[in-house]
Amino acid sequence: RGSSENEGVMFPLQLGDELPPVRDLLQFCASCKGYKPPRAHHCSQCGRCVLSMDHHCPWTNTCVGITNLKSFVQFTHFVPVATLHSVIVHTEMLHLLWRAWRLTKNAKEFLQILVQVRVMLAIL
């Protein structure tokens, strides 16, 4: 009964088949002096082979490949959002300072308001 169950099943490697040599499956990198998997490229700036290498990013100083592509895409999307948030916050603070300068009667009151604004910015 045990041998009749496996009669119609095809195994990927039969006993008579030979495995291809490693040099046929992997490419040799002359810079790294080692084998690299398919779709890997050598980065001259990092000095290593990167799987599914897209490019070397100067902002993060690393190669963008299969392992960090998600974090790189998130980085490129969140930087403009953070910049916009910073511009909005600082524009509001400048507007408040301008209003305080117009409404104050003397320089001492304005300096007190400036100290309060610096404290608010430090908290942010």
N, C-alpha and C positions, 0 to 999 in steps of 0.2 A: 504494500500500500504506500509506503514512503517514497518509492522511486516513481510510481505512476503519477504522483501529484506534480512533479517537476518536468514531465515530459514535454509539454507545450511551452514552457517558460524559456525565453531566450536570455541568457546572461550576457552582459556587455563584453566580457572577456572569457573566451573559451580557453581550454588548457593548451591547445595547439597554437594559439595566437601569440605573437611576440610584441612586446611593448616597443614603441619607437624610442630611439635614443633621446636623451634630454636635449641635445643640441637642436633637434628638430622641433621641439615644443617651446623652448625658451630661446631668447636672443641673448647674445653675449654683449655686455657693455664694456668697451675698451677703457672707458674712464674709471668705472667702478671696479674693474677687473672681476666681474661676476656676472651671473646670469640674471636676466630681468624677465618678468612675466610679459605676456602680450599686452599691448596698449600702454606700456610704460615708456617713459622718455627720460633722458638724463637732463638734469638742470645744471647748467654751468655755474650758476650763482650759488646754489645750495650745495652742489657737489655730490648729489645722490640721484638715484632713479626714483621717479614718482609715478604711481599707477594712475592712469587716465589723467595725465597732467594737462591742465588748461593753460595756465601761464604762471609766471613768477610775479607775485604782487609786491610792489615796493612799499605799500602802506603797511602791510602786515609782515613784510620781510620773510615770506614763506611761499612755497609753491602751492597753488590751488589745484587740488587733485580730487580723487574719489573720497578721501577720508575727511576733507575739510570743506567741501563744496557748499554744504548746507550753511555752515557758519559764515562762510564768505558772502553768500547771498544775503543772509540776515544782516551782516555788517554793512553791506552796500545799501540796504533798504532802511536801516535804523539810523544811519548817520544823517541823512537829510531830515528825518523826523526830529532827531535831537537838536539839530541846528535850528530848525523852525521854532521849536519850543524855546530855545535859548533866546532867539530874536524877539519872540513875543514877550517873554518875561522881562527882558532888558528894555524893550520899548515901553512897556507899562511903567517900569521904574523911572525912565527918563521923563515920561509924561507926568508922573507924580512929582518929580523934582521941579519940573518947569512950573507946575501949578503952585507948588509950595513957595518957589522964588517970587512968583507974582503976588501971592497973598500975604507974604510976611512983611512986617513993617520995618524990621531992622536986620542987620547981619547976624546978630546973636541967635535970633529965632531960626534963621535959615541954617546956621551951623548945627543947631540941635536937631533939626529935621534931617540934615545930612548924616548925622550919627545914627539916627533911628533907621534910615534907609540902609546904611552899611550893615547894621545888625540884621535887618531883614534879608539882605543879600547873603550874609554869612549863614543864616539859617537855611536858605534855599540851597 
